[in-house]
């Protein structure tokens, strides 16, 4: 009986279509950089959705995303970025500051596409950028930063510092908690090395303490490579996103190191 069953099975095998005959799925060719920087397109669009939901925090602002250097010697000239899926490939033009406007593409969403840059992983940082036009030079608006944190968190744009990841896991990766508690630790970057940051609203002025500058002053040579502030440490600061005593129209005024008289 076993021999008969085996013969019947062999006779039926030609009736089964071979897997190798299935037409291959078309792939999109991207830059050949090994271990490229990439981000989830779906996550990025979740950040766009959050920006639209909470737009009241910065009603005049627009949303962009920006690429920043993370390691020493990273060439930020000629960076190319595209949305890449199984069948979709959409270039994203970058401005001179390596920022770009998010583009909604339903095919890319269905294919769970990624954003791929022609740079290696961990060489660049990604950040949301929410800026109200017409602000005085050397300032940021607190409501913009509140919205920037929410859009950035929902986009998955966070440091890979093991301590931060462990802390975020305990917070269930909650955007609302990270952006609404005193120890949320969402890093912001100034355009130049900082000497100090002052909160200003009406007649009120308050200089941020040192612990809210330079990534809290807690980075060590061992931990710095895991922080996306690695080469921008002197430009980093925290903002009191949680403190409702400072309204959204509060300004952060920056004093830069290169403005100090010799």
Buried (B, 14 or more C-beta within 10 A) or exposed (E): EEEEEEEEEEEEEEEEEEEEEEEEEEEBEBEEBEEBBBBBBBBBBBBBEBBEEBBEBBEEBEBBBBBBBBBEEBEBEEBBBBBBBBBBBBEBEBEEEBBBEBBEBEEBBEBEBBBBBBBBBBBBBBBBBBBBEEBEEBEBBBBBBBBBBBBBBBBBBBBEBEEBEEBBEEBEBEBEBBBBEEEBBBBBBBEBBBBBBBBBBEEEEBEBEEEBBBBBEEBEEEBBEBBBBBBBBBBBBBBBBBBEEBEBEBBBBBEBEEEEEE
